[in-house]
Amino acid sequence: MTVTLLPRDADDRTIPAMRLRPGAAQTLAISTTSVRSTQFNAETRVIGVYATVPVFVRLGDNTVTATSSDHYIPADTYMDIAIGGGVPDQYGYAAFIRSSSDGTVYISEKF
């Protein structure tokens, strides 16, 4: 039996498979200093995140900073994260910091 876990929105409803937003891929170099994405499109509902090293992530506004107390993403794991998509409390940015070694985070916006 195969189980597929879909991301959920702010109202805890599942979000069906999404399309990749053209021109909305980001690549971030991750190190000991928090790095922030560029602003997500207002219609983006989910971001896909893949990290080559273990990282911590925090979502927020244009001042968001990640720390080692934030959500952990293991290396070589692809994760979809709901960010809102048109709701008043949508997250506009993601910040990342490494867990143990420098690497790369890839972000894909989906709608």
Secondary structure as the mmCIF struct_conf table of DSSP 4:
data_model
#
loop_
_struct_conf.conf_type_id
_struct_conf.id
_struct_conf.beg_label_comp_id
_struct_conf.beg_label_asym_id
_struct_conf.beg_label_seq_id
_struct_conf.end_label_comp_id
_struct_conf.end_label_asym_id
_struct_conf.end_label_seq_id
HELX_LH_PP_P HELX_LH_PP_P1 LEU A 5 PRO A 7
STRN STRN1 ARG A 8 ARG A 8
TURN_TY1_P TURN_TY1_P1 ALA A 10 ASP A 11
BEND BEND1 ASP A 12 ASP A 12
STRN STRN2 THR A 14 THR A 14
HELX_LH_PP_P HELX_LH_PP_P2 ARG A 19 ARG A 19
STRN STRN3 LEU A 20 ILE A 30
BEND BEND2 THR A 32 THR A 33
STRN STRN4 VAL A 35 ARG A 36
HELX_LH_PP_P HELX_LH_PP_P3 SER A 37 ASN A 41
TURN_TY1_P TURN_TY1_P2 ALA A 42 GLU A 43
STRN STRN5 VAL A 46 ALA A 51
BEND BEND3 THR A 52 VAL A 53
STRN STRN6 VAL A 55 GLY A 60
BEND BEND4 ASP A 61 ASP A 61
TURN_TY1_P TURN_TY1_P3 ASN A 62 THR A 63
TURN_TY1_P TURN_TY1_P4 SER A 68 SER A 69
BEND BEND5 ASP A 70 ASP A 70
STRN STRN7 HIS A 71 ILE A 73
TURN_TY1_P TURN_TY1_P5 ALA A 75 ASP A 76
STRN STRN8 THR A 77 ALA A 82
BEND BEND6 GLY A 85 VAL A 87
TURN_TY1_P TURN_TY1_P6 PRO A 88 ASP A 89
STRN STRN9 TYR A 93 ARG A 98
BEND BEND7 SER A 99 SER A 101
STRN STRN10 GLY A 103 LYS A 110
#
